[in-house]
Amino acid sequence: MNNRKKQLLVSWIGATDLELSAGQLAGPIWATVSAKSFDAVELIYNYPDEVVEPYLAKLSVQLDCVVTAIKADIQSPIDYREIYLATDHFLSQRALPDTELSILLSPGTPAMQVVWVLLGKTRYPCQFYQASREQGVQCVDIPVRLSAQFLPAIAELSPSSLQGLTQDYPAISSAFNDILTRCNDIQQLILKAQILAEQEVPALILGESGTGKELFARAIHHASSRKDQAFVAVNCGAIPPELIDSVLFGHKRGAFTGALADKAGIFEQAHRGTLFLDEFAELDAAAQVRLLRVLNDGTFTRLGDTKEQRSDFRLIVATNKDLMAEVSKGHFRDDLFYRVAIGILRLPPLRERGDDIPYLADALMLQLTEGHPDLTGKNISDSAKKVITRHNWPGNIRELKATLLRAALWATSDTISARDIEQAILPTADLSGSILNRGLSQGFDIQCVLADVERHYILAALSKTNGSKRKASQLLGYNNHQTLSNRMKKLAITSAD
């Protein structure tokens, strides 16, 4: 199986590219494609078509790969806002999960180069190249840490302010590469997580089940100075109450019935590394007290032992509960909460990630096909992506990945249809997430939501009555079976569904 990603080079067409020397190609683009191998070259330009078309024709003849170009809708080559909008739209159509993106910085105006860097360092992971007569083609590493929060305000920033953003800050660590996103909110969280990784403060990750809390915790660990030490992950909700002390502190042989050998606890195992406590809110009151003491002075004693030990570990905790509400109810100690709630990351549910959802679906499908050779070539249709975007996903990314796997296994063709996705979604999943709890940050079509509810119950009624429309109509409160037939036709439901 060939899992090689498509190698794509993108660039503005610059004045020096269009200057044919004795009828021969020259300029940064030609220098780069001559020195490096790409599967496709896609260009963007703001020159008149009659000037660009002869250049494109000659370039296409000289290269074995596909060459395409689009004209940018900009009035000025130095207008940052226009350039940003045009470039962002251009990249959004090309930065796909199966594509390795490379950006050639050299052609174009300084404003165009700044925008390439802004987008390449915040929204579209890529490799930067530059080309010059003096130094040839070079792969360049731009150590920039940019916050996606600057991008919406680009119209208000002056050219000097924009260039000032490219100061020499540490780049986002590759440890965060597994966090798949094009969403500005998630990019901002990655930036915060990078900052936390460089510090030695406790971190609290909040979010619904399946939003990627452990993924963020592991990325923080691997981006930190402790990356070469242990990452110890423990689900607090899965520890039996009678074993909590043994799990936390460890025990000596004979400390209790069944203690047949010495055993290190999680504090000891995480020494010099990172301890990740998932479902943190599930710790009982007694365990909270004992944990607080270890956090305060770093000391603990194994069960059955008298020797005090010390552990130096970085603590990251996560919960899907509202920890402040648990504190106010008296279910969680406020002193422990304030001890761990230093670096707080709130991960949004999948339903609030808007345009990120189809991108995530494509990226997850690519992962699934790489992990399951029998699924090679499977892809998601546009109609299926619309169903995916409309669904509430109470299980978040975990549920989406499981649904895509089911749909891919059951689909009879390489293209997964809307029907395949609808059949793969667990019938009760949308209800458990509550139809009244949909996020409004990206907006949605309320008619589609109502149609989904009606479709769900029609299918359930037909299943319960073995396909009898008359009986199903009675269960659903329709006047007669003809009303049901009309609704089924409108919702594209067949009897075979």
C-alpha positions as CSV (number, residue, x, y, z in Angstrom):
1,M,0.0,0.0,0.0
2,N,1.3,3.4,-1.0
3,N,0.7,6.0,1.8
4,R,2.9,8.7,0.3
5,K,1.4,12.1,0.5
6,K,1.0,14.3,-2.6
7,Q,3.9,16.9,-2.7
8,L,2.3,20.3,-3.6
9,L,4.2,23.6,-4.2
10,V,2.2,26.8,-4.0
11,S,3.5,30.3,-4.8
12,W,2.5,33.8,-6.0
13,I,3.7,34.5,-9.5
14,G,6.2,37.3,-9.3
15,A,7.6,39.8,-11.8
16,T,10.9,38.0,-12.2
17,D,9.1,34.7,-13.0
18,L,7.4,36.4,-15.9
19,E,10.6,37.8,-17.3
20,L,11.6,35.1,-19.9
21,S,15.3,35.3,-20.6
22,A,15.8,34.8,-24.3
23,G,12.5,32.9,-24.3
24,Q,13.7,30.6,-21.5
25,L,12.1,30.2,-18.1
26,A,13.8,31.9,-15.1
27,G,12.9,33.3,-11.7
28,P,12.3,31.7,-8.3
29,I,9.5,29.3,-9.3
30,W,11.5,27.8,-12.2
31,A,14.6,27.5,-9.9
32,T,12.6,25.7,-7.2
33,V,10.8,23.2,-9.5
34,S,14.1,22.5,-11.2
35,A,15.8,21.7,-7.9
36,K,13.0,20.0,-6.1
37,S,10.5,17.3,-7.1
38,F,6.7,18.0,-6.7
39,D,3.6,16.2,-7.8
40,A,1.8,19.4,-8.5
41,V,2.4,23.2,-8.7
42,E,-0.5,25.5,-8.0
43,L,0.1,29.2,-8.4
44,I,-1.8,32.4,-7.6
45,Y,-1.3,35.7,-9.4
46,N,-2.6,39.3,-9.8
47,Y,-1.2,40.2,-13.2
48,P,-3.4,40.4,-16.4
49,D,-4.3,37.1,-17.9
50,E,-2.6,37.9,-21.2
51,V,0.7,38.4,-19.4
52,V,0.5,35.2,-17.3
53,E,-0.9,32.7,-19.8
54,P,2.2,32.4,-22.0
55,Y,4.3,31.9,-18.9
56,L,2.0,29.1,-17.6
57,A,1.9,27.4,-21.0
58,K,5.7,27.3,-21.2
59,L,6.0,26.1,-17.5
60,S,3.5,23.3,-18.1
61,V,5.4,22.1,-21.1
62,Q,8.7,22.0,-19.2
63,L,7.4,20.1,-16.1
64,D,6.1,16.6,-15.8
65,C,3.8,17.5,-12.9
66,V,0.4,19.3,-13.1
67,V,0.6,23.1,-13.2
68,T,-2.5,25.2,-12.4
69,A,-3.1,28.8,-11.5
70,I,-5.9,31.1,-10.3
71,K,-6.2,34.9,-10.4
72,A,-6.5,36.6,-7.0
73,D,-9.3,39.1,-6.4
74,I,-7.1,41.9,-5.1
75,Q,-6.9,45.5,-6.1
76,S,-3.5,46.2,-4.7
77,P,-0.4,43.9,-4.2
78,I,0.4,45.7,-0.9
79,D,-3.1,45.6,0.7
80,Y,-2.6,43.1,3.6
81,R,-6.3,42.5,4.1
82,E,-7.0,41.7,0.5
83,I,-4.0,39.5,0.2
84,Y,-4.8,37.7,3.4
85,L,-8.4,36.9,2.3
86,A,-7.3,35.8,-1.2
87,T,-4.4,33.7,0.2
88,D,-6.5,32.1,3.0
89,H,-9.1,31.0,0.5
90,F,-6.5,29.7,-1.9
91,L,-4.8,27.6,0.8
92,S,-8.1,26.3,2.3
93,Q,-8.8,24.5,-1.0
94,R,-5.3,22.9,-1.1
95,A,-4.2,22.0,2.4
96,L,-5.7,18.5,2.5
97,P,-4.9,15.6,4.8
98,D,-3.2,13.6,2.0
99,T,-1.1,16.6,0.8
100,E,2.3,17.7,2.0
101,L,2.2,21.5,1.5
102,S,5.2,23.6,0.5
103,I,5.2,27.4,0.1
104,L,7.7,29.3,-2.0
105,L,8.1,32.7,-0.3
106,S,10.4,34.5,-2.8
107,P,8.0,35.7,-5.5
108,G,5.6,38.6,-4.9
109,T,5.6,41.6,-2.6
110,P,6.8,41.8,1.0
111,A,3.1,41.9,2.0
112,M,2.5,38.6,0.2
113,Q,5.4,37.1,2.0
114,V,4.3,38.2,5.4
115,V,0.8,36.7,4.8
116,W,2.3,33.4,3.7
117,V,4.2,33.3,7.0
118,L,1.2,34.2,9.0
119,L,-1.0,31.5,7.5
120,G,1.8,28.9,7.2
121,K,2.6,29.2,10.9
122,T,-1.0,29.4,12.3
123,R,-3.4,27.6,10.0
124,Y,-1.8,25.5,7.3
125,P,1.2,23.4,8.4
126,C,3.8,23.6,5.6
127,Q,7.4,23.7,4.6
128,F,8.8,27.1,3.5
129,Y,11.2,27.5,0.6
130,Q,13.1,30.5,-0.8
131,A,15.0,30.9,-4.0
132,S,17.7,33.5,-5.1
133,R,20.4,33.7,-7.7
134,E,23.0,34.0,-5.1
135,Q,22.1,31.1,-2.8
136,G,19.9,28.9,-4.9
137,V,16.9,27.1,-3.5
138,Q,16.8,26.7,0.3
139,C,14.5,25.1,2.7
140,V,13.9,27.6,5.5
141,D,12.8,27.3,9.1
142,I,11.0,30.3,10.3
143,P,11.0,30.3,14.2
144,V,7.7,32.0,14.6
145,R,5.0,31.6,17.3
146,L,1.9,33.3,16.0
147,S,-1.5,33.4,17.7
148,A,-4.4,32.7,15.4
149,Q,-6.2,35.5,17.3
150,F,-4.3,38.1,15.2
151,L,-5.7,36.9,11.9
152,P,-9.3,38.2,12.1
153,A,-7.9,41.7,13.0
154,I,-5.5,41.8,10.1
155,A,-7.4,44.7,8.5
156,E,-6.6,46.9,11.5
157,L,-2.8,46.1,11.6
158,S,-0.3,48.3,9.9
159,P,2.4,46.7,7.7
160,S,5.0,47.4,10.5
161,S,2.8,45.7,13.0
162,L,2.4,42.7,10.8
163,Q,6.1,42.3,10.2
164,G,6.6,42.8,13.9
165,L,4.6,39.6,14.6
166,T,7.4,37.6,13.0
167,Q,9.8,38.1,15.9
168,D,12.1,35.3,16.9
169,Y,9.8,33.4,19.2
170,P,10.0,29.6,19.7
171,A,8.0,27.7,17.0
172,I,5.1,25.5,17.9
173,S,6.6,22.0,18.8
174,S,6.0,19.1,16.4
175,A,4.6,17.3,19.5
176,F,1.3,19.1,18.6
177,N,1.2,17.8,15.0
178,D,-1.3,15.0,16.0
179,I,-3.9,17.6,16.9
180,L,-5.7,18.0,13.6
181,T,-7.4,21.3,13.1
182,R,-7.9,24.4,10.9
183,C,-10.0,26.0,13.6
184,N,-8.7,29.3,15.1
185,D,-10.0,28.4,18.5
186,I,-8.0,25.1,18.5
187,Q,-4.9,26.9,17.2
188,Q,-5.2,29.3,20.1
189,L,-5.4,26.4,22.5
190,I,-2.3,24.8,20.9
191,L,-0.4,28.1,21.4
192,K,-1.5,28.2,25.1
193,A,-0.5,24.5,25.5
194,Q,2.9,25.3,24.0
195,I,3.4,28.0,26.5
196,L,2.4,25.6,29.3
197,A,4.8,23.0,28.0
198,E,7.7,25.4,28.5
199,Q,6.7,26.0,32.2
200,E,6.6,23.8,35.2
201,V,3.1,24.7,36.4
202,P,0.1,22.3,36.8
203,A,-2.4,22.2,34.0
204,L,-6.1,21.5,34.0
205,I,-7.8,20.4,30.8
206,L,-11.6,20.7,30.7
207,G,-13.8,19.3,28.0
208,E,-16.5,16.7,27.1
209,S,-15.6,13.1,26.7
210,G,-13.9,12.5,23.4
211,T,-12.6,16.0,22.8
212,G,-8.9,15.1,23.0
213,K,-7.9,15.9,26.5
214,E,-5.3,13.1,26.8
215,L,-4.0,14.0,23.3
216,F,-3.3,17.6,24.6
217,A,-1.8,16.3,27.8
218,R,0.6,14.0,25.9
219,A,1.5,16.8,23.5
220,I,2.3,19.1,26.4
221,H,4.6,16.4,27.9
222,H,6.4,15.7,24.6
223,A,6.9,19.4,24.0
224,S,8.4,20.0,27.5
225,S,11.8,19.5,29.0
226,R,10.5,16.2,30.5
227,K,9.8,14.6,27.1
228,D,12.5,11.9,27.6
229,Q,11.0,10.8,30.9
230,A,7.8,8.8,31.7
231,F,4.3,9.9,30.9
232,V,2.1,8.1,33.4
233,A,-1.7,8.2,32.6
234,V,-4.2,7.2,35.2
235,N,-8.0,7.1,35.0
236,C,-9.2,8.2,38.5
237,G,-12.7,6.9,37.9
238,A,-11.4,3.4,37.3
239,I,-9.5,3.0,40.6
240,P,-11.4,0.9,43.2
241,P,-11.7,2.9,46.5
242,E,-9.9,0.2,48.5
243,L,-6.9,0.3,46.2
244,I,-6.5,4.1,45.9
245,D,-3.7,4.4,48.4
246,S,-1.8,1.5,46.8
247,V,-2.2,3.1,43.3
248,L,-1.1,6.5,44.5
249,F,1.7,5.7,46.9
250,G,2.7,2.1,46.1
251,H,3.2,-0.6,48.8
252,K,5.7,-2.9,50.4
253,R,5.3,-6.6,50.2
254,G,3.0,-7.8,52.9
255,A,1.4,-4.4,53.5
256,F,-2.0,-6.0,53.0
257,T,-3.6,-9.3,51.8
258,G,-2.5,-9.9,48.2
259,A,0.5,-7.6,48.4
260,L,3.0,-10.3,47.2
261,A,5.8,-7.9,46.1
262,D,6.9,-4.4,46.4
263,K,5.1,-2.1,44.0
264,A,5.8,1.5,43.0
265,G,2.8,3.9,43.0
266,I,2.1,6.5,40.3
267,F,3.9,9.3,42.1
268,E,7.1,7.2,42.1
269,Q,6.6,6.0,38.5
270,A,6.2,9.6,37.3
271,H,9.4,10.9,39.0
272,R,11.0,13.5,36.7
273,G,8.2,12.9,34.2
274,T,4.6,13.8,33.8
275,L,1.6,12.5,35.8
276,F,-1.7,12.7,33.9
277,L,-4.8,12.2,36.1
278,D,-7.9,11.7,33.9
279,E,-11.5,12.0,35.3
280,F,-9.8,14.0,38.1
281,A,-13.2,15.0,39.6
282,E,-13.9,11.3,40.5
283,L,-11.3,11.3,43.3
284,D,-13.0,10.9,46.7
285,A,-12.5,13.3,49.5
286,A,-9.9,11.3,51.3
287,A,-7.8,10.8,48.2
288,Q,-8.0,14.5,47.5
289,V,-6.4,15.3,50.9
290,R,-3.6,12.9,50.3
291,L,-2.9,14.1,46.8
292,L,-2.8,17.7,48.1
293,R,-0.1,16.9,50.6
294,V,2.1,15.3,47.9
295,L,1.6,18.4,45.6
296,N,2.5,20.7,48.5
297,D,5.8,19.1,49.5
298,G,6.5,16.3,47.0
299,T,6.8,13.6,49.7
300,F,4.9,10.4,50.2
301,T,5.4,7.0,51.9
302,R,4.6,3.6,50.4
303,L,1.9,1.5,52.3
304,G,3.7,-0.7,54.8
305,D,6.9,1.3,54.7
306,T,8.4,3.9,57.1
307,K,10.8,5.5,54.6
308,E,9.6,8.8,53.2
309,Q,10.2,9.3,49.5
310,R,10.2,12.3,47.3
311,S,8.9,12.7,43.7
312,D,9.4,15.5,41.2
313,F,6.7,15.2,38.6
314,R,4.7,17.6,36.4
315,L,0.9,17.3,37.0
316,I,-1.7,17.5,34.3
317,V,-5.3,16.7,35.2
318,A,-8.5,16.5,33.1
319,T,-12.2,16.2,33.7
320,N,-15.4,16.4,31.7
321,K,-17.2,17.9,34.7
322,D,-17.6,21.6,35.7
323,L,-15.0,21.5,38.5
324,M,-16.0,25.0,39.9
325,A,-19.6,23.7,40.2
326,E,-18.3,20.6,42.0
327,V,-16.4,22.9,44.4
328,S,-19.4,25.1,45.1
329,K,-21.5,21.9,45.8
330,G,-18.8,20.7,48.3
331,H,-18.0,17.7,46.2
332,F,-14.4,18.8,45.5
333,R,-11.9,20.5,47.7
334,D,-11.4,24.2,46.8
335,D,-7.7,24.1,48.0
336,L,-6.9,21.2,45.6
337,F,-8.8,22.9,42.8
338,Y,-6.8,26.1,43.1
339,R,-3.6,24.1,43.4
340,V,-4.1,22.5,40.0
341,A,-6.1,25.2,38.1
342,I,-3.1,27.2,37.0
343,G,-2.8,26.5,33.3
344,I,-6.5,25.9,32.2
345,L,-7.4,24.7,28.7
346,R,-11.1,24.4,27.8
347,L,-11.5,22.1,24.7
348,P,-14.7,22.9,22.7
349,P,-17.0,20.1,21.8
350,L,-16.9,18.9,18.2
351,R,-20.3,20.4,17.4
352,E,-18.8,23.9,18.0
353,R,-15.9,23.5,15.6
354,G,-17.9,24.4,12.5
355,D,-15.8,24.2,9.3
356,D,-13.2,22.1,11.2
357,I,-15.6,19.1,11.1
358,P,-15.3,18.2,7.4
359,Y,-11.5,18.6,7.6
360,L,-11.3,16.4,10.7
361,A,-13.5,13.8,8.9
362,D,-11.1,13.7,5.9
363,A,-8.0,13.5,8.2
364,L,-9.5,10.7,10.3
365,M,-10.5,8.8,7.2
366,L,-6.9,9.0,6.0
367,Q,-5.7,7.6,9.3
368,L,-8.3,4.8,9.2
369,T,-7.3,3.8,5.7
370,E,-3.6,3.7,6.7
371,G,-4.5,1.5,9.7
372,H,-6.8,-0.8,7.8
373,P,-5.4,-1.9,4.4
374,D,-8.8,-3.3,3.3
375,L,-10.2,0.3,3.4
376,T,-7.6,1.8,1.0
377,G,-9.2,4.2,-1.4
378,K,-12.2,5.0,0.7
379,N,-13.3,8.6,0.7
380,I,-16.2,10.7,2.0
381,S,-18.7,12.2,-0.4
382,D,-19.8,15.9,-0.1
383,S,-23.3,14.8,0.8
384,A,-21.9,12.6,3.6
385,K,-19.9,15.6,4.9
386,K,-23.1,17.6,5.2
387,V,-24.6,14.8,7.3
388,I,-21.5,14.8,9.5
389,T,-21.5,18.5,9.9
390,R,-25.2,18.5,11.0
391,H,-24.8,15.8,13.6
392,N,-24.5,16.7,17.2
393,W,-21.6,14.3,18.0
394,P,-22.2,13.9,21.8
395,G,-19.2,11.5,21.8
396,N,-17.1,14.2,19.9
397,I,-14.0,13.1,18.0
398,R,-14.0,9.6,19.4
399,E,-17.6,9.1,18.2
400,L,-16.8,10.6,14.8
401,K,-13.8,8.2,14.3
402,A,-15.9,5.2,15.3
403,T,-18.7,6.2,13.0
404,L,-16.4,6.7,10.0
405,L,-14.9,3.3,10.6
406,R,-18.3,1.6,10.6
407,A,-19.4,3.5,7.5
408,A,-16.2,2.6,5.7
409,L,-16.6,-1.1,6.6
410,W,-20.2,-1.2,5.5
411,A,-20.0,1.0,2.4
412,T,-20.3,-1.0,-0.9
413,S,-18.2,1.5,-2.9
414,D,-15.1,3.5,-2.3
415,T,-17.1,6.7,-1.9
416,I,-18.9,6.8,1.5
417,S,-22.4,8.2,0.9
418,A,-24.7,10.2,3.2
419,R,-26.8,7.1,3.6
420,D,-23.7,5.1,4.8
421,I,-23.0,7.8,7.4
422,E,-26.7,7.9,8.6
423,Q,-26.7,4.2,9.0
424,A,-23.4,4.2,10.9
425,I,-24.4,6.8,13.4
426,L,-25.6,5.2,16.6
427,P,-29.4,5.8,16.8
428,T,-29.4,7.2,20.3
429,A,-26.2,9.2,20.1
430,D,-27.9,12.4,19.0
431,L,-30.5,12.2,21.7
432,S,-28.0,11.6,24.5
433,G,-26.2,14.8,23.4
434,S,-29.5,16.7,23.7
435,I,-31.0,18.3,20.7
436,L,-31.4,21.4,22.8
437,N,-27.7,21.7,23.5
438,R,-26.3,22.5,20.0
439,G,-23.6,25.1,19.8
440,L,-24.5,28.4,18.2
441,S,-21.0,29.7,17.7
442,Q,-20.9,28.6,14.0
443,G,-24.7,28.6,13.5
444,F,-26.7,25.8,11.9
445,D,-29.8,25.2,9.8
446,I,-32.7,24.6,12.3
447,Q,-34.9,23.1,9.5
448,C,-32.2,20.4,9.1
449,V,-32.2,19.8,12.9
450,L,-36.0,19.3,12.9
451,A,-35.8,17.1,9.9
452,D,-33.1,14.9,11.6
453,V,-35.4,14.5,14.6
454,E,-38.4,13.6,12.5
455,R,-36.3,11.2,10.4
456,H,-35.0,9.5,13.5
457,Y,-38.4,8.8,15.0
458,I,-40.0,7.7,11.6
459,L,-37.3,5.1,11.2
460,A,-37.7,4.0,14.8
461,A,-41.5,3.7,14.4
462,L,-41.2,1.7,11.1
463,S,-38.7,-0.6,12.7
464,K,-40.9,-1.2,15.8
465,T,-44.0,-2.0,13.6
466,N,-42.0,-4.1,11.1
467,G,-42.6,-1.5,8.3
468,S,-46.4,-1.0,8.8
469,K,-47.1,2.6,7.9
470,R,-50.5,2.4,9.4
471,K,-49.2,1.3,12.8
472,A,-46.2,3.7,12.6
473,S,-48.6,6.6,11.9
474,Q,-50.5,5.8,15.0
475,L,-47.3,5.7,17.1
476,L,-46.1,9.0,15.7
477,G,-49.5,10.9,16.0
478,Y,-49.9,11.5,12.3
479,N,-53.5,11.7,11.1
480,N,-53.2,8.8,8.7
481,H,-50.6,6.7,6.9
482,Q,-50.8,9.0,3.9
483,T,-49.4,11.8,6.0
484,L,-46.6,9.5,7.0
485,S,-45.9,8.6,3.3
486,N,-45.8,12.3,2.4
487,R,-43.3,13.0,5.2
488,M,-41.2,10.0,4.2
489,K,-41.1,11.3,0.6
490,K,-40.1,14.8,1.7
491,L,-37.3,13.4,4.0
492,A,-36.1,10.9,1.3
493,I,-36.9,7.9,3.5
494,T,-37.7,4.6,1.7
495,S,-39.5,1.7,3.2
496,A,-36.2,-0.3,3.0
497,D,-34.5,2.2,5.4
